[in-house]
């Protein structure tokens, strides 16, 4: 994948929706995703949970992390991010 900038959203909630939608749109049918939420991500995790409940997203592993001090000082205390990696449903049993 590639790192893609997100155009300014009309608020924090809209930005969360965009991040989750970008993740979902990059999927392939039947694949499971490993997710990392970063920073102030409670609202983002809520969106992910709703996408799972609706069947739009199949989450394997989910982790939470923080941004380093340099990023927080530069951007402010409410920076949030989402990183993901798709695991193919076609892999052989026992592979990671």
Secondary structure, 3 states (H helix, E strand, C coil): CCCCCCCCCCCHHHHHHHHHHHHHHCCCCCCEEEEEEEECCHHHHHHHHHHHHCCCCCEEEEEEECCCHHHHHHHCCCCEEEEEEEECCCCCCCCC
